[in-house]
Amino acid sequence: MGGVADLPAVHIAGTNGKGSTAACLDSMLREAGYKTALYTSPHLSVFGERLRINGAMMAPDDWHEALDRVQKALEACPECRPGYFQIATAAAFWLMKRERCQVCVIEAGIGGLEDATNVLAAPLLSVITPLGMDHMHKLGDTLESIAEHKFGIIRPGGRALFCGSPAEVDRLFLHACERAGAQGELFARACAVSEVKTTLDGNEFTLRTPEGQCRWSTRLVGIFQPENASLALRALELIGDVLPVSEEAKRSGLAHVVWPGRMEVFGRDPDLILDGAHNPHGAAALIRSLTALYGAEAPLSFVYTSMADKNYLEVLQLYARAFPRARLFCTELADFPRCEKAGELAVKALPLGWSAPPAVSADPAQALRAAQSRGGPVIVCGSLYFVARMRELVNDQ
């Protein structure tokens, strides 16, 4: 896809972690004094969350003006048939341009090569976060096929950073950079994250890059967040010739970054954690975090639902295998046609080895109360749509 948008941007693709990486970048750049735009998807509660200028959502009137501009452009192109995300992205890009943002942190939607965000003419840096199996109906059913789509954000003559692994995907990344004449770096080869200390208050970690070694901390919870924060830190080093950011601004940015719905702690004693993991790759990351926090024998309670078109059986197998003392509380979102029914989830989950047969409640609030009555940590997960609804429910309690 040819680039048409001349925004000063860091473009981020990947299967999991791209939102957290984007949020870390935006927070550090804002602390450095730059006027930033952060464009992410999907939103959790309201559409306006998708675009934040200097950390704040745009007013509805601004969106209306942008959408009017897009509509007028489409009237001049009757053969054009853009979808929801394409229209939203065009409106967001127009707003970023109007606001004269100094740097735009832009998260790809699905894939990269054919994604609506991939009209950036010359991003400052293309960043690819960890890859996994998701959206196979659009991206292909092999990791190599998915990687080809994600690496489609690499620009001719540009710069690119990929978190790295497995080896066959590393080779694809290096070949994509070579074809584009781009400067590509494999984070896993050039850098190292070590001495991670993870708690429900955040993470501390040591990062070694070609520019030195330093101890960092972030308020984001989850064993995977040091990697996301480190990828953002390395990205800033790579574009430091264009957008210098002081160590003080980096530290302050990581200390204040917020990314709702991902290992978000909503209560303590008993702990209540909300996480948007919705595919096996995300579930594996959630398992690593929960194991680091509680151990494999913890009596966790999973309050769970999933969109019916997701690979939820593999996700549930992962949870049951990792935590043999866990209970599963199946629920559903009645007003989401794509959502799987609670009873169907429970039937398929029954043979997987839970400490007791899965409980069924079509009412998410009732499922949550039943899980909390056990007294142990409660994990709400399975879908970002579900997490968004549960955030509202918990906030209203």
N, C-alpha and C positions, 0 to 999 in steps of 0.2 A: 504493500500500500504506500502510495506516495504521501509525503508530508505536506501539509498545507498550513498548519497552525504554527506561528512563530513565537510561541510562549517560551520564556526562560524556565525550563522544567526539568525536574527529575522524574522519570517515568518508571513505574514499578509494576512488575508482573510476577506471577508465581501462583502456587496452589494455596499455600497457607503462610501466614506471617507477613503478607505484604501490607495489610492494614496497620499492624503494629509498627512495622518498619517505617511506613509513611508517617504515622503519628509521631514517632521519635524524631524523624527528620524535621517535620514541621515545627515541633516544639523547640528544638535546638536552634533552628534558623530564626524563629521569632524572638528567642532570648538574645540572639545576636543583633537584633534590631532591624531585620529585614521585614518588608511587607510580604506576607506569604499567602498563598492559596493552598488549601488541602482539599482535594477531590477524591472521595472514596465511595464505595458502594458495596452492598446495599445499605440503606439507612436502617436504624433500629426502630425509632419511634416516629419521626417526622421526616418528610422528604428533604427539608432544608439542611439536615445533618450532612448531606452529601457534599456540600460545598461550604467551607469555612474560610473567611478572609480574616487573617490575623486572629484566628481562633474563634471568630463569631459567625453565626449563621447569617445569611443574607435575608433581608426583609422580603415578605411575599410580593410586594410591589416590584422589587428588583427582578425577581424571577418572572413575574408577569411581563415586564418589559423585555427581558431576554427571550422569552418564549414567543412574544409577538414578533420579534426580529427573525426568529427561526421560521415562524409561520410565513412571513412575507417572502423569505428566501425560498421556501418550498413552493409558494404560489408561482414563482418564476421558473420552477422546475417540475412540471406536472408528472414527469415519469419517475420522480424520486419517491420512494416509499420507505422512509426510515421508521425504525421501531422506537419503542419507549426509551431505551437506553441511549440510542443514537440522538434522539431529540434532546434528552436531558443533558447529554455531554456537549452538544452544540451550544445549548443555552449557557451551561457552566463555563465553557471556554470563552464565550462572548463576555460574560461577567468578569472573568479573570483579566481579560484584555482591557475592559472598561475601567477596572479598578487599578490598572497599572501595577500589578503585583511584580515584585522584584524576583520572586522565585515561586514556582507552582509545583507542588508535590502531587503527582497524579497517579492514582492507582488504576491499573487496567481492570476491566470488568471480567470477561471470560476470555481466556487465551491471551492473545497479544497481537499476533499477526493480522487478524481480521477484526480486532476489537475497535470500537468506536473511538477510543482514546488514541489509537495509533495513527493519528494524523499530524503528530508533532514533527515539525520539519527538522529540527536539530536540538534535541534535548541535551542538557548539560551532561546527563548520565542516564544510562539505562540500567536498572537494577532488577535482578531476578532472584526471588526468595526461594525457599525449598519447594520442590515439585512433588506431586503425588497424583494418584488416580482420582479424577473428578471431571465432571462434564464430558464424559467419554463420548456421548452422542454427538458432540460437536468437535471435540479435539482428537478423537481416536482412542483406541483401547490399549495402547502401549505407552509406557513412560517416554519412549523416544518420540512418538508422535506428538504427545502433549508438549514435550520440550521444544520441538520444532515451532509450535505455535507460540510458546512463551518467548523464545529467542527471536521471534519476529519483531520485537520492539527495538532490536539493535539497529542503529543507524549507520549508514555509510560514513566512514571517517570519524565516527563518534567514539564514545567511551562506554564501557559496559562492565558491570560487576555481577558475578553469579556466586551464590553462596557455595555451590559445589556439591558433588557426589550425587549418584554413584558414578563410577569411572566412565561408563559408556555415555552418560549424559554430559560429563565434563568434556569429553571429546567433541560432542555435538556443539557445545558452546564455543569451544576454541575454533572449530571449523566455521561456525556462523560468523564469528568475529573476523576470521581470515577472509571469508567471502566478501564481507562488508568493508574490509580495510579498517576495522575498528580496533581500538586498544581494549583488549579484554583481560580481566583479572579474575582468577578463581580465588575467592575468599579463603576457602579451606586450605589452599596451598600457601597463600601469602600471609595469612594471619592465623592466630590461635586464641581460643577462649578457654580459660582455665580457672581453677579455684572458685567455682561457683558456689555461692551460699544463697539458698532460696528459702524464703519464709512467706507467710501470708501478708507481710508488709512490703514485699518486693524482692529484689535480687541484688547481690553484690558479685562482681566478677572481675577477672583480670583479662585484659585484651592486649595481645601483642600484634603489632602491624609493622610493615617496613619502616614506619616512622618512629617506632619505639614501643615501650610497654607501660601500661598504666592501670590502676585500679579504678573501677567505675561502679556506680550504683544506679538502679532505676526503680521507680515505684511500681512498675508493671509486674504483676504476679504471674508465675509460670516458669517452669524450668527452661522453656524455649525462648523466653524473653531476652536473656543475655545474648543469644545469637542474633535476634532481631535488632536489638540495640547496637550490637557490635557492627552489624552490616550497615546500619545508619551512620555510625561513627566513621567507618572506613569510607563510606560514600562521601562524607563531608571532607575527608582528607583528599579524596581524588578530585573534588571540585574546589579545593581550597584556593587554587590560583584565581578562580573567578569569584567565589563567595567565601572569603575567609571567615572562620568562626573560632572564637577564643575558647580555651579550655573551660573557662568560667561559664561561658554561655552553654557549652555542651553539658556541663555538670548540672546547671540549673534546668536546662531543658529536659534532661532525663529524670530529674527529681520531680518535675511537675507534669510530665506527660500523662495524658488520660486516653484510654482506649476502651470504651464501655463494651460489655458483653463478652469479653475474652478473659477467662480466669478472673472474673470480677467478684470480689469478696463483698457480700451483702450482709453478712452477719457472723458473729463469733460466739462460740460456746452455747449451742452447737454451731458449727461453721456452715454457712450457706454460700456456695460458689456457683456463679452462672457462667457458662462457657458456650460459645457458638459452634463448637466442633460438630461438623455435619457429614464428614467423610472419613474413611479409614485413616488417612494421613493425619487429619486433625485429631481423631480419637487417640491415635498413638501418641501424639504430643501431649494430649490431656492426661493420658495414663502415666507418662513419664513425670509430669508435674505432680499428680496426685500421689504417686509412689514416693517421690522425693519428700513430699510434705507429711504423708501419713504412714507409708509402708504398705506392703502388699496384703497384710492381714487386717487392715482397717475395716470396720463394719460400715462401709459407705452405703448411702442410699441414692440411687440414680432416678431422678424424675425425668422421664424421657418421652419425646415424640420425634417424629421425622416426617419429612416429605416422602410420599410414597415412591417417588422416582429415584430416591437416593439408595445407596447400598447399605441400608441400615442393618441387615443381618450380619454382615461382616463386622460392623461397628460394635454391635451387641456382643458378638463372640469375643472381640478384643476385651471389652469391659469384664465379661464374666470370667474369662481366663485369667485376667490380671488380678482380680479381686474376688477370691472364692467366698468371702464372707459378705459380699455385697447383696443388696436387695434392689429389685427393679420395680419402679412404679410407672406404669404405662398410662399415658394420657393422650389428648388430641386437641387440635384447634378446630372447633366445629365450623367456623366461618372460612376456613382455608380448604378449598376443594382438593388441593394437591396433598393435603396432610393425610397420613395413614391413620386408620382407626385404631384406638387403644386396644381393642380386643384382638385385632389382627397382629399387632405388635407382640402382645402377650403370648399368643399361640405360637408364633415363630421363635420367641425368646425362651419358651418353657424348657426345651431340651438342652439348653446351653450350659447349665451347671450353676445356677444361682443358689444362694443359701436357703431360699424358699421360693415357691412359685411366684411368678410376677404378679403384682397387684394391678388391677384395672380400674381406672376412673376416667370417664370422659371429661370431667371437670378438672382443669389444671389446678385450681385453688385447693380442691379436695385432695388431689394427689400430693400436693406439696405438704399439706397439713399431716397427711398420713405418714409421709417420709420423715417429717420433722419429729413426729411422735416417737421415733426410734431412739432419738437422742444423739446419734452420731453425725458425722459430716454429711451434708446433703449437696448433691451435685445436680444442677439443672442444666440439661444439654440436649443436643440432637438437631437443632435448627436455629439459625439466627432469628427467624420469625418468632419462634417459640420463646427464645431468650428475651426478645423485645417485649413480648406480652407479659412474661413473668417479671421483668423489671418493673413494669407498670403496676402489676399486682402487688409486688413486695413493697414498692414505694407508697402504695395506698394503704398498707396495713398500719 
